[in-house]
């Protein structure tokens, strides 16, 4: 506000002066202050969820659990006790900066084509009006989250995770979850064979024929991640032929990403790879650079000297140019 006041008073042009006065007039309103406070409260929790969903090692169970926590927090926002301190804080700030007092909007009669003759709803006071606006915003965010995390494919993915994790831990799985998975993948998985193999796998785990999926660390067990599933697939070892459908289910589970954040980060890297100075780069070179960029961890483990030796030794011209690398 101080910056806009200075620009509006000492502006070098009429355009900047008019814009600064318009912005100052808009932010010097109670509605703007309350909207800013509501945005901070909403995006404060949803931003943490967004950061959690961008983790490349995230599993679907953790994603659904994180979303459930945020949804529970949003439901608590709808309670009157949550809006009361927010309203009081906005009133105090408004009085401090001498904003105009909040008022009810001017009543506008509904168009005749949609007017059913019923009397319109009138809020008893201005606080009730803004509280209803706040609830509408919270409900909108909750609705978007429910549509995002209530997709059929996500439910199937969650069922796959529960079946695999419970089976490797020796816990009986629900027949409904297996049926849901097999109906989704069709002929790719034999339901009856999968049920038999899961039962054998549970007995093998109870009898300690197969090692535990999660190694205990103290009193608690380490969290189950995709790395644990890959380790379990390797632990099957000689039993892999006996548990062919389980291994197939594991492979399908590993192929399905929880989020698209990793792929989106890979596409964003193209701006850094193919710059204005590299416009004549061939597609083969671009693909090679993209692979190195996407798999940074593996790239860091490459022996640069060994790669240089192989590069130079493939051509006599390179040997004559760079010399023999000892």
Phi and psi restraints in degrees (value plus and minus 20) as a CYANA .aco file:
   2 UNK   PHI     -84.7   -44.7
   2 UNK   PSI     -60.3   -20.3
   3 UNK   PHI     -86.1   -46.1
   3 UNK   PSI     -62.0   -22.0
   4 UNK   PHI     -87.4   -47.4
   4 UNK   PSI     -56.7   -16.7
   5 UNK   PHI     -84.1   -44.1
   5 UNK   PSI     -59.6   -19.6
   6 UNK   PHI     -88.3   -48.3
   6 UNK   PSI     -59.9   -19.9
   7 UNK   PHI     -86.8   -46.8
   7 UNK   PSI     -61.2   -21.2
   8 UNK   PHI     -86.9   -46.9
   8 UNK   PSI     -48.4    -8.4
   9 UNK   PHI    -107.2   -67.2
   9 UNK   PSI     -54.2   -14.2
  10 UNK   PHI    -139.9   -99.9
  10 UNK   PSI       7.9    47.9
  11 UNK   PHI     -83.9   -43.9
  11 UNK   PSI     123.9   163.9
  12 UNK   PHI    -104.0   -64.0
  12 UNK   PSI     -35.3     4.7
  13 UNK   PHI    -161.0  -121.0
  13 UNK   PSI     139.7   179.7
  14 UNK   PHI     -88.3   -48.3
  14 UNK   PSI     -51.3   -11.3
  15 UNK   PHI     -87.3   -47.3
  15 UNK   PSI     -68.0   -28.0
  16 UNK   PHI     -84.3   -44.3
  16 UNK   PSI     -57.2   -17.2
  17 UNK   PHI     -84.7   -44.7
  17 UNK   PSI     -63.2   -23.2
  18 UNK   PHI     -87.0   -47.0
  18 UNK   PSI     -61.6   -21.6
  19 UNK   PHI     -85.6   -45.6
  19 UNK   PSI     -62.5   -22.5
  20 UNK   PHI     -84.2   -44.2
  20 UNK   PSI     -59.8   -19.8
  21 UNK   PHI     -86.6   -46.6
  21 UNK   PSI     -57.3   -17.3
  22 UNK   PHI     -87.1   -47.1
  22 UNK   PSI     -63.3   -23.3
  23 UNK   PHI     -84.5   -44.5
  23 UNK   PSI     -61.5   -21.5
  24 UNK   PHI     -83.2   -43.2
  24 UNK   PSI     -59.2   -19.2
  25 UNK   PHI     -87.0   -47.0
  25 UNK   PSI     -54.0   -14.0
  26 UNK   PHI     -95.6   -55.6
  26 UNK   PSI     -60.9   -20.9
  27 UNK   PHI    -101.6   -61.6
  27 UNK   PSI     -31.6     8.4
  28 UNK   PHI    -110.0   -70.0
  28 UNK   PSI      18.6    58.6
  29 UNK   PHI    -145.7  -105.7
  29 UNK   PSI     129.4   169.4
  30 UNK   PHI     -84.7   -44.7
  30 UNK   PSI     -54.8   -14.8
  31 UNK   PHI     -82.3   -42.3
  31 UNK   PSI     -59.3   -19.3
  32 UNK   PHI     -86.5   -46.5
  32 UNK   PSI     -61.9   -21.9
  33 UNK   PHI     -82.5   -42.5
  33 UNK   PSI     -65.6   -25.6
  34 UNK   PHI     -87.5   -47.5
  34 UNK   PSI     -59.6   -19.6
  35 UNK   PHI     -83.5   -43.5
  35 UNK   PSI     -56.9   -16.9
  36 UNK   PHI     -85.9   -45.9
  36 UNK   PSI     -60.9   -20.9
  37 UNK   PHI     -85.3   -45.3
  37 UNK   PSI     -60.8   -20.8
  38 UNK   PHI     -84.4   -44.4
  38 UNK   PSI     -61.4   -21.4
  39 UNK   PHI     -82.9   -42.9
  39 UNK   PSI     -59.8   -19.8
  40 UNK   PHI     -83.6   -43.6
  40 UNK   PSI     -62.6   -22.6
  41 UNK   PHI     -85.3   -45.3
  41 UNK   PSI     -62.4   -22.4
  42 UNK   PHI     -92.9   -52.9
  42 UNK   PSI     -69.9   -29.9
  43 UNK   PHI     -94.3   -54.3
  43 UNK   PSI     -37.4     2.6
  44 UNK   PHI     -83.4   -43.4
  44 UNK   PSI     -59.3   -19.3
  45 UNK   PHI    -105.8   -65.8
  45 UNK   PSI     -61.3   -21.3
  46 UNK   PHI     -90.0   -50.0
  46 UNK   PSI     -48.1    -8.1
  47 UNK   PHI     -87.9   -47.9
  47 UNK   PSI     -58.1   -18.1
  48 UNK   PHI     -84.1   -44.1
  48 UNK   PSI     -58.8   -18.8
  49 UNK   PHI     -84.4   -44.4
  49 UNK   PSI     -60.4   -20.4
  50 UNK   PHI     -82.9   -42.9
  50 UNK   PSI     -61.3   -21.3
  51 UNK   PHI     -85.6   -45.6
  51 UNK   PSI     -56.9   -16.9
  52 UNK   PHI     -85.8   -45.8
  52 UNK   PSI     -60.5   -20.5
  53 UNK   PHI     -91.5   -51.5
  53 UNK   PSI     -33.7     6.3
  54 UNK   PHI    -108.2   -68.2
  54 UNK   PSI     -19.9    20.1
  55 UNK   PHI     -91.3   -51.3
  55 UNK   PSI     109.1   149.1
  56 UNK   PHI     -91.4   -51.4
  56 UNK   PSI     -41.1    -1.1
  57 UNK   PHI    -118.7   -78.7
  57 UNK   PSI      -1.1    38.9
  58 UNK   PHI     -97.1   -57.1
  58 UNK   PSI     118.2   158.2
  59 UNK   PHI    -124.3   -84.3
  59 UNK   PSI     144.2   184.2
  60 UNK   PHI     -87.6   -47.6
  60 UNK   PSI     -53.4   -13.4
  61 UNK   PHI     -82.9   -42.9
  61 UNK   PSI     -62.8   -22.8
  62 UNK   PHI     -87.0   -47.0
  62 UNK   PSI     -55.3   -15.3
  63 UNK   PHI     -85.5   -45.5
  63 UNK   PSI     -65.4   -25.4
  64 UNK   PHI     -86.2   -46.2
  64 UNK   PSI     -59.1   -19.1
  65 UNK   PHI     -85.1   -45.1
  65 UNK   PSI     -61.5   -21.5
  66 UNK   PHI     -83.9   -43.9
  66 UNK   PSI     -60.7   -20.7
  67 UNK   PHI     -85.4   -45.4
  67 UNK   PSI     -56.3   -16.3
  68 UNK   PHI     -85.3   -45.3
  68 UNK   PSI     -57.4   -17.4
  69 UNK   PHI     -83.6   -43.6
  69 UNK   PSI     -64.6   -24.6
  70 UNK   PHI     -86.9   -46.9
  70 UNK   PSI     -59.2   -19.2
  71 UNK   PHI     -84.1   -44.1
  71 UNK   PSI     -58.9   -18.9
  72 UNK   PHI     -84.4   -44.4
  72 UNK   PSI     -58.0   -18.0
  73 UNK   PHI     -86.1   -46.1
  73 UNK   PSI     -58.5   -18.5
  74 UNK   PHI     -88.1   -48.1
  74 UNK   PSI     -56.4   -16.4
  75 UNK   PHI     -85.2   -45.2
  75 UNK   PSI     -54.6   -14.6
  76 UNK   PHI     -89.1   -49.1
  76 UNK   PSI     -47.2    -7.2
  77 UNK   PHI     -83.5   -43.5
  77 UNK   PSI     -45.2    -5.2
  78 UNK   PHI     -95.3   -55.3
  78 UNK   PSI     -32.1     7.9
  79 UNK   PHI     -93.8   -53.8
  79 UNK   PSI     127.2   167.2
  80 UNK   PHI     -81.8   -41.8
  80 UNK   PSI     -50.3   -10.3
  81 UNK   PHI     -84.6   -44.6
  81 UNK   PSI     -44.6    -4.6
  82 UNK   PHI     -98.5   -58.5
  82 UNK   PSI     -57.4   -17.4
  83 UNK   PHI     -97.4   -57.4
  83 UNK   PSI     -46.4    -6.4
  84 UNK   PHI     -80.4   -40.4
  84 UNK   PSI     -72.9   -32.9
  85 UNK   PHI     -86.0   -46.0
  85 UNK   PSI     -51.1   -11.1
  86 UNK   PHI     -84.6   -44.6
  86 UNK   PSI     -62.7   -22.7
  87 UNK   PHI     -83.5   -43.5
  87 UNK   PSI     -64.3   -24.3
  88 UNK   PHI     -85.3   -45.3
  88 UNK   PSI     -60.8   -20.8
  89 UNK   PHI     -84.2   -44.2
  89 UNK   PSI     -60.5   -20.5
  90 UNK   PHI     -85.9   -45.9
  90 UNK   PSI     -57.2   -17.2
  91 UNK   PHI     -84.8   -44.8
  91 UNK   PSI     -61.0   -21.0
  92 UNK   PHI     -84.4   -44.4
  92 UNK   PSI     -63.5   -23.5
  93 UNK   PHI     -86.3   -46.3
  93 UNK   PSI     -58.5   -18.5
  94 UNK   PHI     -82.5   -42.5
  94 UNK   PSI     -61.4   -21.4
  95 UNK   PHI     -89.5   -49.5
  95 UNK   PSI     -53.9   -13.9
  96 UNK   PHI     -84.4   -44.4
  96 UNK   PSI     -61.0   -21.0
  97 UNK   PHI    -117.9   -77.9
  97 UNK   PSI     -10.2    29.8
  98 UNK   PHI      39.1    79.1
  98 UNK   PSI      25.7    65.7
  99 UNK   PHI     -95.7   -55.7
  99 UNK   PSI     140.6   180.6
 100 UNK   PHI     -89.0   -49.0
 100 UNK   PSI     124.6   164.6
 101 UNK   PHI     -85.3   -45.3
 101 UNK   PSI     124.1   164.1
 102 UNK   PHI     -85.9   -45.9
 102 UNK   PSI     123.3   163.3
 103 UNK   PHI    -154.2  -114.2
 103 UNK   PSI     136.3   176.3
 104 UNK   PHI     -89.2   -49.2
 104 UNK   PSI     121.8   161.8
 105 UNK   PHI     -86.1   -46.1
 105 UNK   PSI     134.4   174.4
 106 UNK   PHI     -85.5   -45.5
 106 UNK   PSI     113.3   153.3
 107 UNK   PHI     -88.4   -48.4
 107 UNK   PSI     111.4   151.4
 108 UNK   PHI    -140.7  -100.7
 108 UNK   PSI     109.2   149.2
 109 UNK   PHI     -92.4   -52.4
 109 UNK   PSI     121.1   161.1
 110 UNK   PHI     -88.5   -48.5
 110 UNK   PSI     127.8   167.8
 111 UNK   PHI     -78.0   -38.0
 111 UNK   PSI     131.3   171.3
 112 UNK   PHI     -84.0   -44.0
 112 UNK   PSI     -50.8   -10.8
 113 UNK   PHI     -89.2   -49.2
 113 UNK   PSI     -42.0    -2.0
 114 UNK   PHI    -136.1   -96.1
 114 UNK   PSI     -14.4    25.6
 115 UNK   PHI    -102.0   -62.0
 115 UNK   PSI      97.0   137.0
 116 UNK   PHI    -115.7   -75.7
 116 UNK   PSI     -12.6    27.4
 117 UNK   PHI      69.5   109.5
 117 UNK   PSI     -27.2    12.8
 118 UNK   PHI     -98.4   -58.4
 118 UNK   PSI     126.4   166.4
 119 UNK   PHI     -87.4   -47.4
 119 UNK   PSI     121.4   161.4
 120 UNK   PHI     -90.8   -50.8
 120 UNK   PSI     137.5   177.5
 121 UNK   PHI    -100.9   -60.9
 121 UNK   PSI     109.1   149.1
 122 UNK   PHI    -139.0   -99.0
 122 UNK   PSI     109.1   149.1
 123 UNK   PHI     -96.0   -56.0
 123 UNK   PSI     120.7   160.7
 124 UNK   PHI     -89.1   -49.1
 124 UNK   PSI     -51.4   -11.4
 125 UNK   PHI    -168.8  -128.8
 125 UNK   PSI     152.2   192.2
 126 UNK   PHI     -90.4   -50.4
 126 UNK   PSI     -50.3   -10.3
 127 UNK   PHI     -84.9   -44.9
 127 UNK   PSI     -61.3   -21.3
 128 UNK   PHI     -83.9   -43.9
 128 UNK   PSI     -56.6   -16.6
 129 UNK   PHI     -83.3   -43.3
 129 UNK   PSI     -68.1   -28.1
 130 UNK   PHI     -92.9   -52.9
 130 UNK   PSI     -49.3    -9.3
 131 UNK   PHI     -85.9   -45.9
 131 UNK   PSI     -58.3   -18.3
 132 UNK   PHI     -85.8   -45.8
 132 UNK   PSI     -57.8   -17.8
 133 UNK   PHI     -82.6   -42.6
 133 UNK   PSI     -60.8   -20.8
 134 UNK   PHI     -83.7   -43.7
 134 UNK   PSI     -63.3   -23.3
 135 UNK   PHI     -84.7   -44.7
 135 UNK   PSI     -57.4   -17.4
 136 UNK   PHI     -81.9   -41.9
 136 UNK   PSI     -60.4   -20.4
 137 UNK   PHI     -86.6   -46.6
 137 UNK   PSI     -64.1   -24.1
 138 UNK   PHI     -82.1   -42.1
 138 UNK   PSI     -63.3   -23.3
 139 UNK   PHI     -83.2   -43.2
 139 UNK   PSI     -55.5   -15.5
 140 UNK   PHI     -84.1   -44.1
 140 UNK   PSI     -64.0   -24.0
 141 UNK   PHI     -85.4   -45.4
 141 UNK   PSI     -61.4   -21.4
 142 UNK   PHI     -83.5   -43.5
 142 UNK   PSI     -59.8   -19.8
 143 UNK   PHI     -83.9   -43.9
 143 UNK   PSI     -60.7   -20.7
 144 UNK   PHI     -84.5   -44.5
 144 UNK   PSI     -59.3   -19.3
 145 UNK   PHI     -88.3   -48.3
 145 UNK   PSI     -59.4   -19.4
 146 UNK   PHI     -84.7   -44.7
 146 UNK   PSI     -60.4   -20.4
 147 UNK   PHI     -86.9   -46.9
 147 UNK   PSI     -52.3   -12.3
 148 UNK   PHI     -93.4   -53.4
 148 UNK   PSI     -58.6   -18.6
 149 UNK   PHI    -125.3   -85.3
 149 UNK   PSI      -5.6    34.4
 150 UNK   PHI    -142.8  -102.8
 150 UNK   PSI      23.1    63.1
 151 UNK   PHI    -112.7   -72.7
 151 UNK   PSI     126.8   166.8
 152 UNK   PHI     -78.7   -38.7
 152 UNK   PSI     -60.8   -20.8
 153 UNK   PHI     -84.7   -44.7
 153 UNK   PSI     -56.7   -16.7
 154 UNK   PHI     -88.1   -48.1
 154 UNK   PSI     -56.2   -16.2
 155 UNK   PHI     -85.4   -45.4
 155 UNK   PSI     -58.9   -18.9
 156 UNK   PHI     -86.0   -46.0
 156 UNK   PSI     -62.2   -22.2
 157 UNK   PHI     -82.2   -42.2
 157 UNK   PSI     -61.3   -21.3
 158 UNK   PHI     -85.0   -45.0
 158 UNK   PSI     -59.2   -19.2
 159 UNK   PHI     -84.5   -44.5
 159 UNK   PSI     -58.7   -18.7
 160 UNK   PHI     -80.7   -40.7
 160 UNK   PSI     -63.6   -23.6
 161 UNK   PHI     -83.8   -43.8
 161 UNK   PSI     -64.8   -24.8
 162 UNK   PHI     -84.8   -44.8
 162 UNK   PSI     -61.3   -21.3
 163 UNK   PHI     -83.3   -43.3
 163 UNK   PSI     -64.7   -24.7
 164 UNK   PHI     -87.6   -47.6
 164 UNK   PSI     -68.0   -28.0
 165 UNK   PHI     -85.4   -45.4
 165 UNK   PSI     -63.4   -23.4
 166 UNK   PHI     -86.0   -46.0
 166 UNK   PSI     -58.8   -18.8
 167 UNK   PHI     -86.5   -46.5
 167 UNK   PSI     -62.6   -22.6
 168 UNK   PHI     -91.3   -51.3
 168 UNK   PSI     -37.7     2.3
 169 UNK   PHI    -116.1   -76.1
 169 UNK   PSI     -16.4    23.6
 170 UNK   PHI      59.1    99.1
 170 UNK   PSI       1.3    41.3
 171 UNK   PHI    -124.5   -84.5
 171 UNK   PSI     115.9   155.9
 172 UNK   PHI     -86.3   -46.3
 172 UNK   PSI     118.2   158.2
 173 UNK   PHI    -121.9   -81.9
 173 UNK   PSI     137.5   177.5
 174 UNK   PHI     -96.9   -56.9
 174 UNK   PSI     119.9   159.9
 175 UNK   PHI     -85.9   -45.9
 175 UNK   PSI     -50.7   -10.7
 176 UNK   PHI     -84.4   -44.4
 176 UNK   PSI     -54.9   -14.9
 177 UNK   PHI     -87.9   -47.9
 177 UNK   PSI     -61.5   -21.5
 178 UNK   PHI     -85.5   -45.5
 178 UNK   PSI     -61.0   -21.0
 179 UNK   PHI     -84.1   -44.1
 179 UNK   PSI     -58.2   -18.2
 180 UNK   PHI     -83.5   -43.5
 180 UNK   PSI     -61.3   -21.3
 181 UNK   PHI     -86.6   -46.6
 181 UNK   PSI     -67.4   -27.4
 182 UNK   PHI     -87.7   -47.7
 182 UNK   PSI     -55.1   -15.1
 183 UNK   PHI     -88.7   -48.7
 183 UNK   PSI     -48.5    -8.5
 184 UNK   PHI     -94.6   -54.6
 184 UNK   PSI     -62.2   -22.2
 185 UNK   PHI    -108.9   -68.9
 185 UNK   PSI     -26.0    14.0
 186 UNK   PHI      46.7    86.7
 186 UNK   PSI    -148.7  -108.7
 187 UNK   PHI    -100.1   -60.1
 187 UNK   PSI     -20.2    19.8
 188 UNK   PHI     -87.9   -47.9
 188 UNK   PSI     -48.8    -8.8
 189 UNK   PHI    -148.3  -108.3
 189 UNK   PSI     113.1   153.1
 190 UNK   PHI    -105.5   -65.5
 190 UNK   PSI      93.8   133.8
 191 UNK   PHI     -83.3   -43.3
 191 UNK   PSI     -66.2   -26.2
 192 UNK   PHI     -87.1   -47.1
 192 UNK   PSI     -59.6   -19.6
 193 UNK   PHI     -86.2   -46.2
 193 UNK   PSI     -57.8   -17.8
 194 UNK   PHI     -85.3   -45.3
 194 UNK   PSI     -61.5   -21.5
 195 UNK   PHI     -83.0   -43.0
 195 UNK   PSI     -62.5   -22.5
 196 UNK   PHI     -84.5   -44.5
 196 UNK   PSI     -62.3   -22.3
 197 UNK   PHI     -89.2   -49.2
 197 UNK   PSI     -56.1   -16.1
 198 UNK   PHI     -85.5   -45.5
 198 UNK   PSI     -58.8   -18.8
 199 UNK   PHI     -84.1   -44.1
 199 UNK   PSI     -63.2   -23.2
 200 UNK   PHI     -84.5   -44.5
 200 UNK   PSI     -56.8   -16.8
 201 UNK   PHI     -86.2   -46.2
 201 UNK   PSI     -59.0   -19.0
 202 UNK   PHI     -85.3   -45.3
 202 UNK   PSI     -62.0   -22.0
 203 UNK   PHI     -84.6   -44.6
 203 UNK   PSI     -58.9   -18.9
 204 UNK   PHI     -84.2   -44.2
 204 UNK   PSI     -56.8   -16.8
 205 UNK   PHI     -89.3   -49.3
 205 UNK   PSI     -60.3   -20.3
 206 UNK   PHI     -84.7   -44.7
 206 UNK   PSI     -55.0   -15.0
 207 UNK   PHI    -107.4   -67.4
 207 UNK   PSI     -13.8    26.2
 208 UNK   PHI      42.4    82.4
 208 UNK   PSI       2.1    42.1
 209 UNK   PHI     -87.4   -47.4
 209 UNK   PSI     -56.7   -16.7
 210 UNK   PHI    -126.4   -86.4
 210 UNK   PSI     127.8   167.8
 211 UNK   PHI     -90.2   -50.2
 211 UNK   PSI     140.6   180.6
 212 UNK   PHI     -87.1   -47.1
 212 UNK   PSI     128.6   168.6
 213 UNK   PHI     -93.5   -53.5
 213 UNK   PSI     -60.4   -20.4
 214 UNK   PHI    -138.4   -98.4
 214 UNK   PSI     100.2   140.2
 215 UNK   PHI     -97.9   -57.9
 215 UNK   PSI     110.8   150.8
 216 UNK   PHI     -89.1   -49.1
 216 UNK   PSI     119.7   159.7
 217 UNK   PHI    -145.4  -105.4
 217 UNK   PSI      77.2   117.2
 218 UNK   PHI      55.4    95.4
 218 UNK   PSI    -152.8  -112.8
 219 UNK   PHI    -106.4   -66.4
 219 UNK   PSI     -45.8    -5.8
 220 UNK   PHI    -127.3   -87.3
 220 UNK   PSI     141.2   181.2
 221 UNK   PHI    -118.9   -78.9
 221 UNK   PSI     129.8   169.8
 222 UNK   PHI     -87.2   -47.2
 222 UNK   PSI     129.5   169.5
 223 UNK   PHI     -85.5   -45.5
 223 UNK   PSI     126.8   166.8
 224 UNK   PHI    -100.0   -60.0
 224 UNK   PSI     105.3   145.3
 225 UNK   PHI    -150.6  -110.6
 225 UNK   PSI     158.3   198.3
 226 UNK   PHI     -82.1   -42.1
 226 UNK   PSI     -53.0   -13.0
 227 UNK   PHI     -81.7   -41.7
 227 UNK   PSI     -55.6   -15.6
 228 UNK   PHI     -84.6   -44.6
 228 UNK   PSI     -57.8   -17.8
 229 UNK   PHI     -86.7   -46.7
 229 UNK   PSI     -62.4   -22.4
 230 UNK   PHI     -81.8   -41.8
 230 UNK   PSI     -60.1   -20.1
 231 UNK   PHI     -84.2   -44.2
 231 UNK   PSI     -56.6   -16.6
 232 UNK   PHI     -85.9   -45.9
 232 UNK   PSI     -58.7   -18.7
 233 UNK   PHI     -82.7   -42.7
 233 UNK   PSI     -55.8   -15.8
 234 UNK   PHI     -94.2   -54.2
 234 UNK   PSI     -53.7   -13.7
 235 UNK   PHI     -87.6   -47.6
 235 UNK   PSI     -41.7    -1.7
 236 UNK   PHI     -81.6   -41.6
 236 UNK   PSI     -55.8   -15.8
 237 UNK   PHI      29.5    69.5
 237 UNK   PSI    -139.5   -99.5
 238 UNK   PHI     -87.1   -47.1
 238 UNK   PSI     -33.8     6.2
 239 UNK   PHI    -107.0   -67.0
 239 UNK   PSI     -15.3    24.7
 240 UNK   PHI     -84.2   -44.2
 240 UNK   PSI     -54.0   -14.0
 241 UNK   PHI     -89.7   -49.7
 241 UNK   PSI     -52.1   -12.1
 242 UNK   PHI     -93.2   -53.2
 242 UNK   PSI     -47.9    -7.9
 243 UNK   PHI    -135.2   -95.2
 243 UNK   PSI      33.0    73.0
 244 UNK   PHI     -85.9   -45.9
 244 UNK   PSI     -62.4   -22.4
 245 UNK   PHI     -89.5   -49.5
 245 UNK   PSI     -55.0   -15.0
 246 UNK   PHI     -85.4   -45.4
 246 UNK   PSI     -63.0   -23.0
 247 UNK   PHI     -83.3   -43.3
 247 UNK   PSI     -57.2   -17.2
 248 UNK   PHI     -85.4   -45.4
 248 UNK   PSI     -60.2   -20.2
 249 UNK   PHI     -85.1   -45.1
 249 UNK   PSI     -58.1   -18.1
 250 UNK   PHI     -82.8   -42.8
 250 UNK   PSI     -62.6   -22.6
 251 UNK   PHI     -83.7   -43.7
 251 UNK   PSI     -61.6   -21.6
 252 UNK   PHI     -84.2   -44.2
 252 UNK   PSI     -58.2   -18.2
 253 UNK   PHI     -85.5   -45.5
 253 UNK   PSI     -59.0   -19.0
 254 UNK   PHI     -91.8   -51.8
 254 UNK   PSI     -44.4    -4.4
 255 UNK   PHI     -99.6   -59.6
 255 UNK   PSI     -39.2     0.8
 256 UNK   PHI    -111.7   -71.7
 256 UNK   PSI      97.0   137.0
 257 UNK   PHI     -99.9   -59.9
 257 UNK   PSI     126.0   166.0
 258 UNK   PHI     -91.4   -51.4
 258 UNK   PSI     -65.0   -25.0
 259 UNK   PHI    -151.8  -111.8
 259 UNK   PSI     148.2   188.2
 260 UNK   PHI    -121.0   -81.0
 260 UNK   PSI      -5.1    34.9
 261 UNK   PHI     -84.5   -44.5
 261 UNK   PSI     -59.7   -19.7
 262 UNK   PHI     -84.8   -44.8
 262 UNK   PSI     -63.7   -23.7
 263 UNK   PHI     -85.0   -45.0
 263 UNK   PSI     -58.2   -18.2
 264 UNK   PHI     -86.8   -46.8
 264 UNK   PSI     -56.7   -16.7
 265 UNK   PHI     -84.9   -44.9
 265 UNK   PSI     -54.6   -14.6
 266 UNK   PHI     -85.7   -45.7
 266 UNK   PSI     -61.5   -21.5
 267 UNK   PHI     -88.1   -48.1
 267 UNK   PSI     -53.6   -13.6
 268 UNK   PHI     -86.0   -46.0
 268 UNK   PSI     -45.6    -5.6
 269 UNK   PHI     -89.2   -49.2
 269 UNK   PSI     -35.3     4.7
 270 UNK   PHI     -83.2   -43.2
 270 UNK   PSI     -50.7   -10.7
 271 UNK   PHI     -85.4   -45.4
 271 UNK   PSI     -50.9   -10.9
 272 UNK   PHI    -105.2   -65.2
 272 UNK   PSI     -41.9    -1.9
 273 UNK   PHI    -105.5   -65.5
 273 UNK   PSI     -69.6   -29.6
 274 UNK   PHI    -124.6   -84.6
 274 UNK   PSI      67.7   107.7
 275 UNK   PHI    -112.7   -72.7
 275 UNK   PSI    -195.5  -155.5
 276 UNK   PHI     -83.7   -43.7
 276 UNK   PSI     -50.7   -10.7
 277 UNK   PHI    -101.9   -61.9
 277 UNK   PSI     -25.8    14.2
 278 UNK   PHI    -141.2  -101.2
 278 UNK   PSI      13.9    53.9
 279 UNK   PHI     -88.8   -48.8
 279 UNK   PSI     -43.6    -3.6
 280 UNK   PHI    -114.3   -74.3
 280 UNK   PSI      -4.4    35.6
 281 UNK   PHI     -86.6   -46.6
 281 UNK   PSI     116.5   156.5
 282 UNK   PHI     -95.9   -55.9
 282 UNK   PSI     141.6   181.6
 283 UNK   PHI     -86.0   -46.0
 283 UNK   PSI     -56.3   -16.3
 284 UNK   PHI     -84.3   -44.3
 284 UNK   PSI     -63.4   -23.4
 285 UNK   PHI     -86.8   -46.8
 285 UNK   PSI     -58.8   -18.8
 286 UNK   PHI     -83.8   -43.8
 286 UNK   PSI     -61.5   -21.5
 287 UNK   PHI     -82.6   -42.6
 287 UNK   PSI     -61.4   -21.4
 288 UNK   PHI     -85.6   -45.6
 288 UNK   PSI     -64.0   -24.0
 289 UNK   PHI     -85.2   -45.2
 289 UNK   PSI     -56.8   -16.8
 290 UNK   PHI     -85.1   -45.1
 290 UNK   PSI     -59.3   -19.3
 291 UNK   PHI     -83.3   -43.3
 291 UNK   PSI     -63.6   -23.6
 292 UNK   PHI     -83.5   -43.5
 292 UNK   PSI     -57.3   -17.3
 293 UNK   PHI     -90.9   -50.9
 293 UNK   PSI     -61.1   -21.1
 294 UNK   PHI     -88.7   -48.7
 294 UNK   PSI     -63.4   -23.4
 295 UNK   PHI    -119.3   -79.3
 295 UNK   PSI      46.4    86.4
 296 UNK   PHI     -84.2   -44.2
 296 UNK   PSI     -58.5   -18.5
 297 UNK   PHI     -84.7   -44.7
 297 UNK   PSI     -62.1   -22.1
 298 UNK   PHI     -89.9   -49.9
 298 UNK   PSI     -52.8   -12.8
 299 UNK   PHI     -85.1   -45.1
 299 UNK   PSI     -58.5   -18.5
 300 UNK   PHI     -86.4   -46.4
 300 UNK   PSI     -44.1    -4.1
 301 UNK   PHI    -105.0   -65.0
 301 UNK   PSI     -25.6    14.4
 302 UNK   PHI     -91.8   -51.8
 302 UNK   PSI     114.9   154.9
 303 UNK   PHI     -97.0   -57.0
 303 UNK   PSI      87.4   127.4
 304 UNK   PHI     -83.4   -43.4
 304 UNK   PSI     -60.8   -20.8
 305 UNK   PHI     -84.3   -44.3
 305 UNK   PSI     -60.6   -20.6
 306 UNK   PHI     -85.3   -45.3
 306 UNK   PSI     -61.6   -21.6
 307 UNK   PHI     -84.7   -44.7
 307 UNK   PSI     -57.8   -17.8
 308 UNK   PHI     -86.1   -46.1
 308 UNK   PSI     -59.9   -19.9
 309 UNK   PHI     -81.9   -41.9
 309 UNK   PSI     -63.9   -23.9
 310 UNK   PHI     -86.0   -46.0
 310 UNK   PSI     -59.0   -19.0
 311 UNK   PHI     -84.8   -44.8
 311 UNK   PSI     -65.2   -25.2
 312 UNK   PHI     -91.4   -51.4
 312 UNK   PSI     -58.5   -18.5
 313 UNK   PHI     -93.1   -53.1
 313 UNK   PSI     -26.2    13.8
 314 UNK   PHI    -102.9   -62.9
 314 UNK   PSI     -29.5    10.5
 315 UNK   PHI    -166.2  -126.2
 315 UNK   PSI     118.8   158.8
 316 UNK   PHI     -85.4   -45.4
 316 UNK   PSI     -55.5   -15.5
 317 UNK   PHI     -83.7   -43.7
 317 UNK   PSI     -58.7   -18.7
 318 UNK   PHI     -88.9   -48.9
 318 UNK   PSI     -57.2   -17.2
 319 UNK   PHI     -84.3   -44.3
 319 UNK   PSI     -60.6   -20.6
 320 UNK   PHI     -89.4   -49.4
 320 UNK   PSI     -48.8    -8.8
 321 UNK   PHI    -102.4   -62.4
 321 UNK   PSI     -67.1   -27.1
 322 UNK   PHI    -117.1   -77.1
 322 UNK   PSI     -38.9     1.1
 323 UNK   PHI      65.0   105.0
 323 UNK   PSI     150.2   190.2
 324 UNK   PHI     -99.8   -59.8
 324 UNK   PSI     105.8   145.8
 325 UNK   PHI    -111.8   -71.8
 325 UNK   PSI      96.8   136.8
